[in-house]
């Protein structure tokens, strides 16, 4: 069981399954949302996620594909919690910084390295993609 919460504790969540992948995303939108050089994300099955508390949603339409990303966050403290892709993929992205214990989740890939900050080093041997993986 993977568990996490927002900064103030108003939103808690549980993920019953293991992540499909753990990725560092260096896209400009994740940089802005995280307030950092990149975001560490766990892609999990939506059906495995349960949430307690109220999430607010920002519909991010500033995407290369034009398909919106639904960025879900705590409406009280503003902590980003999930990002859901449009198109009914059945997957959700969990922001690793909100996990109760993020230490086991080492990113296996970096995506959007075309917009990576030049001063960020990537782990040796990590798979990289200039844009979206796949």
Helices and strands as residue ranges (DSSP letters): E 2-5, E 12-15, E 21-25, H 28-34, E 39-45, G 46-48, E 49-52, E 55-60, E 69-74, E 80-85, E 91-95, G 96-98, E 109-111, G 113-115, E 127-129
